């Protein structure tokens, strides 16, 4: 069991208090599966402040801070920016509903941008002369997808969906990029 800290002067003093606990930055980071740097960043941004700092400079976090970090990580998992999380946690200014609606609308704009990128890809695929001339090879295609914001995981999902919807066209597309038969088999099996 971790111990409860009591502030004494400029530092902290340990004492047991009804099962309450305090965590260091490292312990808190491990509990949430995030880095120490992330917690220190949240402190810098005034999102998460330690309950206490001991004389040796250790930051200590209690139950209240653990719950606050739980909220922060939850909001971050929804893609909310730090500034919006700050407003949500302070509960002043914009309402929680308005902040979440604004974020929803921002996500909708991003989705529309991705759909536009998808349409551009479809147009590219409907230009067989361009693909046949090998102007677009595997390396160039990966660079285009990366520049469009696709991660390795996004590209894998893209190939999986292409294979599911149009397996023959997927094969032709991969061949047009100059990819070897062996690699095409691996990609199509993702």
BADO-347416 format. One record per residue (C-alpha): z, x, y. Coordinates in steps of 0.5 Angstrom, whole numbers, plus 500, padded with zeros to 3 digits. Last residue first. Example, Ala and Ser with C-alpha at 12.3 -4.5 7.8 and 13.67 -1.06 7.14 Angstrom:
% residues 2
514527498;516525491;
% end
This chain:
% residues 190
411493482;406493477;400493482;402499485;403503478;396500476;393502482;397509482;393510475;387508477;387513483;387510490;381511494;383506499;377501497;380501490;387498493;383493496;379491490;385491486;389486491;382482491;383481483;390479484;390474489;396471490;401474486;398481487;398480495;405478494;407484490;403488495;407486501;414486498;412493497;410494504;416491506;421495502;417502505;419499512;413495516;414496523;406495525;406503526;409503518;403499516;398503520;400509517;400507510;393504511;391511514;394515508;391510503;384511506;381506512;375509514;373509507;366507509;367501504;373499508;369498514;363495510;368490507;370487513;374481511;380486509;381488516;381481518;386479513;390485516;389483523;392476521;398479518;399483524;399476528;404473523;408479524;408478532;410470530;416473526;418477532;418471537;422467532;427472531;428472539;428465539;434465533;437470538;437466544;440460539;445464537;447466544;447459546;451457540;456462542;457460549;454464554;459467559;466468556;467468548;469475548;467476541;460473542;459476549;460483545;456481539;450479544;451486547;451489540;444486538;444481533;441482527;444477522;447483519;450485525;453478526;457479520;459487521;462485528;466479525;469483519;470488524;474483528;478481522;479489520;482489528;487484527;489486520;491493523;487499525;489506527;486512531;488519529;489523535;495527533;500523537;498517534;493512537;494505536;491498535;484501535;478498539;473495536;467492541;468496547;461500546;465507545;469503540;463500536;460507536;466510533;466505528;459506527;460514526;465513521;460510517;459503514;461501507;466496510;473498506;470506507;469505514;476502515;479508511;475513515;477510521;485510519;488504516;494500518;498495514;502489514;506488507;512485511;513491516;514498513;514503519;510509521;510511528;505511533;503516539;503515547;511513547;512509541;507504538;509502531;505503525;505498519;504502512;498502507;500500500;
% end
